[in-house]
């Protein structure tokens, strides 16, 4: 059903078309999906829902979502509920959703949200638990509840085969481990370790994680630049956005320029991906990752 | 051997010991990363990261020490420093805003931006406290308030723009991590320039230690010298902020330690402060690196300085010379109404009308509309709890502010500086950090415990000084700074808990459901209703302890009871609307301005005005950027801040020379 094309444009177009179909009465969408008015207050679940070709009624912080998570494209009909940390409850209640999807990130709002509609908690990210499998089960659960279980199966199967194909394609380049980072400022970065979503995807593509098993701080605490010296053999993948002052200062940093990955041109930038996303973010990351590695060859 | 000589020697030995430990820690760092021969990369890490980190610690510490010494001299205030004066927070706000709204400018003009921000907040603080002759406690109070506003604004900007969150987190924590020598060189150059400038104005600075009239008699441009020295201090502090990040308390600690070490003359303080500052920061940074786990520093260096700075501030309190005698029963009403009834009715009507308007008129997808019929039925259940709890909290904060100002005799006292709200932040931070899955009830419970703990500490400090107003305010500020640093430490880790803390910091009524709203209303009534019973105390206390005793009132008992009440009022309100609003500061002033003079009616007017202000703020916070909501507390302070500045300056203009 979904091709394993690596082109984002095609897939986006496909999903947009799918979303359009889901809304159209003429299409043979299972009844539950067509009739459920879904509101989503968590980004990973928003991605998941859109990937299931169900257009939610409303979701949170769409301005930033379109800039940072980018995919899947959010249709204009989706109502913006404001910041993730400050959900506009009055607006949400006026939309009369049938169900609200949220995660442990919105635990604080649960009491009030459940006055509006039943709240379904599907957490992808929990301390000490790897997210990929949880993202899969979140997608399956949501698809089942929205009456479109086949779409989850199809999406997961397509993603699996896409990852397998990419893995085969990159097999010759897995001799070096990868270090996946965000630049914090001219002196710090944060690392996505083996237990992060990005780390798991890289592992599925056959790459070792240069950061190894130091997982207790996956993708939270910033690390000093000199730590790059400990992984001289790595390919460094920098996920945008890069703060403007860091972008200006890094090329002048003696330390940065001395690092083997920098010196030997093994640092690659990729477009923004939501680090706390669901399967669509994993998919986007895999595509951008493969593109960067390929381009470097 | 004379006594002073012994103490100076002891101090010198202590200082040398600290320096030795700091250098040993640094040496250990160098030794443990010493490259094997032929390890080119290891050599570069040593030369471009480890060594400049030590150097930048020394230069930054020295700059901040010098800045602190200058500020303390010019303002004749032993607790002045770039952090207590809001210079650091102002610089941080300017840089945060620039990162988001003018990234190109930020990349090219970091330092001027930081300087402008720091200078603006210092100017604001001095403007606010000018009328009270730059009296130390007032200056620091204003500094605290401006810092709070700046921090809250920064939090809001960060929250509304998620992309560069980590960058801003790191910067706010203050890290000495280095990737080359450029910052060290730049900072050393600036410190050198500042030293030359200080040498040029050294003689006038010495004379500034005397009071203004004698300095003027010696033929000195008092104002010019003061401004120059202040400018230098801001320049030093903000350039370190631009290159390194927010490093607090070094500027406070260094000159005070110099004095404790026996430096009596200004020259000695001026020479010792940079030295002590350099040693302190090197030591702190060494400890921070020692405590790091796996490349990851648990506490950012800037926040770590506050861990010793807070206690130091507490320790300094008893040594603070009593400030100018209080003036004031009579931050008097400009005019006195003989029959306040009509005015009270007017204020009450305004509050009620605002509440009704906020219920019916509101933003929706198609702009602002008046809700009626089914639409009203739909929105009312969401609006009334917010309006009610905003009113309740506004009333409680206003009452707390009224009490604080009466007890302390200081018109700039407000609930924010009691340290209570910051304490509740620490409670919340702890639970988010250690029990990430905790329920809202547990989070609230932990926040209450934090608030109570902070309250106990502040009250304990105040009790040891017979609840003297200064001890109370300064104790609150010290506890607040310490708690603020702890919260910053958690935020700087950058995880989901950081975002939640920022949310709390910016304050909001959006979590308020009907039960919470009714509960806070009940608490507000229960706590405010008995206050008129204390009318006589409110009338007598501002006249000073002598008068109080004269009429048979024990000032420590009265102060103790009232402060406890103010603290509870603040704690309850803070948990709902966040740590900051200014309502407690503004409402009593506005009430005085109506001309209602007697304590009981003035208290009532204060509470009503507080309610009205908060209802209005909540209304606008919901509506102005719909569907995105503004933080209530912040919005209230932005409404009230300019009004307060106007009010205070107006008073200054009116006062006969």
Boltz contact constraints between the chains, C-beta under 6 A:
constraints:
  - contact:
      token1: [A, 64]
      token2: [B, 162]
      max_distance: 6.0
  - contact:
      token1: [A, 80]
      token2: [B, 627]
      max_distance: 6.0
  - contact:
      token1: [A, 82]
      token2: [B, 627]
      max_distance: 6.0
  - contact:
      token1: [A, 82]
      token2: [B, 628]
      max_distance: 6.0
  - contact:
      token1: [A, 82]
      token2: [B, 629]
      max_distance: 6.0
  - contact:
      token1: [A, 83]
      token2: [B, 628]
      max_distance: 6.0
  - contact:
      token1: [A, 85]
      token2: [B, 503]
      max_distance: 6.0
  - contact:
      token1: [A, 86]
      token2: [B, 510]
      max_distance: 6.0
  - contact:
      token1: [A, 86]
      token2: [B, 629]
      max_distance: 6.0
  - contact:
      token1: [A, 88]
      token2: [B, 627]
      max_distance: 6.0
  - contact:
      token1: [A, 89]
      token2: [B, 382]
      max_distance: 6.0
  - contact:
      token1: [A, 90]
      token2: [B, 379]
      max_distance: 6.0
  - contact:
      token1: [A, 90]
      token2: [B, 382]
      max_distance: 6.0
  - contact:
      token1: [A, 91]
      token2: [B, 627]
      max_distance: 6.0
  - contact:
      token1: [A, 94]
      token2: [B, 378]
      max_distance: 6.0
  - contact:
      token1: [A, 105]
      token2: [B, 496]
      max_distance: 6.0
  - contact:
      token1: [A, 108]
      token2: [B, 440]
      max_distance: 6.0
  - contact:
      token1: [A, 112]
      token2: [B, 513]
      max_distance: 6.0
  - contact:
      token1: [A, 127]
      token2: [B, 436]
      max_distance: 6.0
  - contact:
      token1: [A, 184]
      token2: [B, 166]
      max_distance: 6.0
  - contact:
      token1: [A, 184]
      token2: [B, 167]
      max_distance: 6.0
  - contact:
      token1: [A, 184]
      token2: [B, 170]
      max_distance: 6.0
  - contact:
      token1: [A, 185]
      token2: [B, 167]
      max_distance: 6.0
  - contact:
      token1: [A, 185]
      token2: [B, 170]
      max_distance: 6.0
  - contact:
      token1: [A, 187]
      token2: [B, 177]
      max_distance: 6.0
  - contact:
      token1: [A, 187]
      token2: [B, 179]
      max_distance: 6.0
  - contact:
      token1: [A, 188]
      token2: [B, 170]
      max_distance: 6.0
  - contact:
      token1: [A, 214]
      token2: [B, 294]
      max_distance: 6.0
  - contact:
      token1: [A, 217]
      token2: [B, 296]
      max_distance: 6.0
  - contact:
      token1: [A, 220]
      token2: [B, 493]
      max_distance: 6.0
  - contact:
      token1: [A, 220]
      token2: [B, 494]
      max_distance: 6.0
  - contact:
      token1: [A, 220]
      token2: [B, 495]
      max_distance: 6.0
  - contact:
      token1: [A, 221]
      token2: [B, 296]
      max_distance: 6.0
  - contact:
      token1: [A, 221]
      token2: [B, 493]
      max_distance: 6.0
  - contact:
      token1: [A, 222]
      token2: [B, 170]
      max_distance: 6.0
  - contact:
      token1: [A, 223]
      token2: [B, 295]
      max_distance: 6.0
  - contact:
      token1: [A, 224]
      token2: [B, 177]
      max_distance: 6.0
  - contact:
      token1: [A, 225]
      token2: [B, 179]
      max_distance: 6.0
  - contact:
      token1: [A, 226]
      token2: [B, 45]
      max_distance: 6.0
  - contact:
      token1: [A, 226]
      token2: [B, 49]
      max_distance: 6.0
  - contact:
      token1: [A, 227]
      token2: [B, 295]
      max_distance: 6.0
  - contact:
      token1: [A, 229]
      token2: [B, 41]
      max_distance: 6.0
  - contact:
      token1: [A, 229]
      token2: [B, 45]
      max_distance: 6.0
  - contact:
      token1: [A, 241]
      token2: [B, 163]
      max_distance: 6.0
  - contact:
      token1: [A, 243]
      token2: [B, 164]
      max_distance: 6.0
  - contact:
      token1: [A, 243]
      token2: [B, 167]
      max_distance: 6.0
  - contact:
      token1: [A, 244]
      token2: [B, 103]
      max_distance: 6.0
  - contact:
      token1: [A, 244]
      token2: [B, 106]
      max_distance: 6.0
  - contact:
      token1: [A, 244]
      token2: [B, 107]
      max_distance: 6.0
  - contact:
      token1: [A, 245]
      token2: [B, 106]
      max_distance: 6.0
  - contact:
      token1: [A, 245]
      token2: [B, 107]
      max_distance: 6.0
  - contact:
      token1: [A, 248]
      token2: [B, 107]
      max_distance: 6.0
  - contact:
      token1: [A, 253]
      token2: [B, 179]
      max_distance: 6.0
  - contact:
      token1: [A, 253]
      token2: [B, 180]
      max_distance: 6.0
  - contact:
      token1: [A, 254]
      token2: [B, 48]
      max_distance: 6.0
  - contact:
      token1: [A, 254]
      token2: [B, 180]
      max_distance: 6.0
  - contact:
      token1: [A, 255]
      token2: [B, 48]
      max_distance: 6.0
  - contact:
      token1: [A, 255]
      token2: [B, 49]
      max_distance: 6.0
  - contact:
      token1: [A, 255]
      token2: [B, 179]
      max_distance: 6.0
  - contact:
      token1: [A, 255]
      token2: [B, 180]
      max_distance: 6.0
  - contact:
      token1: [A, 256]
      token2: [B, 179]
      max_distance: 6.0
  - contact:
      token1: [A, 258]
      token2: [B, 44]
      max_distance: 6.0
